[in-house]
């Protein structure tokens, strides 16, 4: 009984500290919350390689940025961009909530653009033959996304559910979505058991509301009401709600990221 109480108190303390850290970080980025979405920054962040300069290089990248407004304190919005060797522009795919019809959008925003005031970070960066080889599978995964007409901010399906689907279908992507990618664990009640978003391991999840993940990239992670907590081993990292995690920045690279820019 004492051990259970101590565990519960420790878990609550971690959640509250993670929330406090998220609020503190958000306080340092007041520009995003002080302006309306229509005037928020959406220009290039300068993270993506110039597709014309590197026309002969195949590239696959996954980005994530805090969502707009108060939700940015607890969750991120991800997207994927890619180009084959010989192409001079990227294709950017993501799920966007607003608008009628298909929620899966192509090139609605700049490849590496600020997400309504929030600077993105790179989660995955593959270049060269490895990137070229996975692009057909990525396109097939996008086409097979099960919920193209549906969007629910919580518990899903949403933009994180979309990227998680691609990661499951394309293990070579080595996707490691952060713990605050709300919706990444969404699974239908008819299929509560399957692969984690990294595509390697095991996940048991009830609609993304409660579950556990054992993954090559995710490590060990529990999910309760969308609050994810765990330990990642590749790289070593604490996986925490609200802020995503503490430790390595989780960049998965198929080639040297600093070798060309």
C-alpha positions, 0 to 999 in steps of 0.5 A: 500500500505504501509503495503504491502511494509513493509511486502515485505521488512520484508520478503526480510530481513528475507530471506537475513538474513537466507541466511547470517546465512547459509553461515556463518554456512557453512564457519565453515565447510570448510572440506566438500567443500574443498574435493571431493565427492569421498574422503568426510567422509561417516563413522558412526556418532555414532548416531544410536543404535548398532543393534546387541546390541539392537537386541530385540528393534524395531527402526525407525529413520529419518536423515537429513544432508546438501547436498554436495557442494554449495547445502548444504548451502540451502538444506538437504538430508534425509533418513529413517532407521528401524529394527524390533525386532529380526533383527540385521541390519538396512534397510536404504532407500533414494532417490539418484539422480545419476545412472540409473534406480530406484532412491530409494536405499536400504543400499547404505550408512551406517545407520547413516553415514556422508553424504559426509562430513556433520554430520547428525541429527536425525529428528525422533526417535521411539523405541519399540512397536510404532516403530514395529507397523509402520514399515509395513506401512513404507514399504508399503509407500516406495513401493507406492512412485509415482516417483521411476524413476524420480529425479529433484533437484528443485522443485522435486521430489527428496529425500525430496519428498520421505520422505514427501511421507512416512510421509503422508502415515504414520502419526504416524511417526510424521515427521517434515521436516525442511523448507530447505528440498527442494522438500518436498512440491512437488505435481503433478498439478493434486493433488495440495491439500492434506496432509502435510509431517507430515500426519496431516493437509492441504497443497495446493501446485503447483508443490512445487513452490508455496503453503501454509501448515497448519500442526500439526508439520509444523504449518503455512508455506508458500512456494514461489519458494521453499523458505519456511517461517513460524511458527511451534507450536509443538514445537514452532519454526521459520521455515526459508529458507536456515537454516531450522529454529530457535528453538527446534531441532524438534526431534520427539521421540516415547520413551526416546532417552537418556534412552538407548545408 
